[in-house]
Amino acid sequence: MLHFSRSFLIHLHQTLIFTNNTDTHTIMKKSLLTIIITASLLTALPGHALTDNDCQRMLRQIEEQYEQWPDSDIAIRTAKRYFPILKQHTNLYWYVSACNIYIDWLFRHGKLAKSKSELERVVRVASTSSHPEVLSIAQRAQGLYMLRLGFNRRAMKFLEASLHNCRDYKSLLNPFTHSSTLLHMVNISLQTHDTERADSLISKLDEFLAWTDANGIADKRQWLHNRVSAMHATLEQQRGNLSLARQWLGKSRSYMLPDVPKRWYITYYIALRDVLGAEHRYAESLSVIDTLIAYGYDILPMRMQFLKDKAVALHKLQRGMEASDAYKRYIDESDRNDRIVVAAEMDLLRSKYQYEKTVSEKKRAENEALAAVLVAAVLMIMLAGLIVMTMSLRQKNRHLVRNLTAAASQHTDEATKRLGTACIDYMRSSGCYCDIDGGREALAAHMHVSERSAAAAVSQVAGRSFKSVTNGMKLELSRQLLEHEPTLTIGAIAEKCGFGTMRTYQSLFKDRYGLSPSEYRTSIKSWAKPQRGRRADGTPKA
């Protein structure tokens, strides 16, 4: 009988709260009746009689209200009424999960001080629980708080601790506690372009999804499948595999349900923005960025990036006035965001280090004196090291300086010309110019002079730079290979002739001959092919 009465009261409590009615008189009556029922639940029902199913219904109601009206305080009013009831349960999982929704709402609405104090309270409550999952949820909330403020390193530490406490997801009350922690860790890895770690974490998410699919665990709105596929796309985009990234985007798009708000699939739009930006499709990217700005309100660092991306896209599209307004908005909101982050950072430092004013001043004076001593010591060490290095270099280079001085006094213009002519002859006969550096090292070794002297002699004889001379030899050799070695590819010729990149080779060849290497080879083939009705020598057939 007691269990029936409790279930009936809880069901009536949920019905009253969740019923949509905007009439003021009705809302007042509902509120009064709800308070009476809540008081009855707190006073008349013993804590041990509260079941997991009752707590699950309460938490689900809070979650559904928050998902449906994220900008309203409907879910928060419901959560506050349920807090005393949920706290009576022996397993604090339900209470801590409901508190996390309240903390998330506070942060999204700019109540940072309140959200921080609530987070600290929840962590203290979770530390008294014997269930690792409860502590994992609290640590994940700490990591998410740091992530939203842009403190990625601190966030990763909390998330790693959270993952350690919920790594055995098969035994958790809510397996998605594990996947949620992994998602935040992947987000940090992608933001910092740590592709190896992101790949490892996404593989764990793939294993988790395979396990949930095999065990028939529903992915509400296919949100997790969509997000993991989108993260695959972002990872491939950062690796430069745009075609593969497009395939993952298509897979992510296939999980999006038409009747679900776009904010559930925000990760897909982030990945789509990255791919479109990499493909320089700024018009399409601009539309996606507007979607992100509209729905990505809950993550401060990401919102700043969205605003900046919009300004850049408008600038690329040569929409100057709109780009200027977008940049102004980005700067204004960045200043405001910086103030929020700095205030949060100072608050974190203040909570960690609390000193009395006199002690702080004394400590600061000691630190300043210590810093002055350390700076002086470092400067002395650097000065001593500089003196030692200078003396060592002077001793090592003394012989070289004498040789260079003697060579400079002995070489005449005629000797320099002879040296340059000999160098050019050796380069043509040995083919050393096919090295990437133009054969400087081999030429200097053969001529028993420094690389600089050899290059200067060649430049003086040829009347142009050493690089121009060697490039001319390389181009001439490549032209001969194009004419007489039809089996060699353009890339092989570029490599054989010592060009650093294919792009450099094509640019230099076209500047000299007016055609690209492939066009030149084609023209040779067409010239060598006999015309129809004529012999190879050009005379008409009989």
Disulfide bonds with the S-S distance in Angstrom:
none
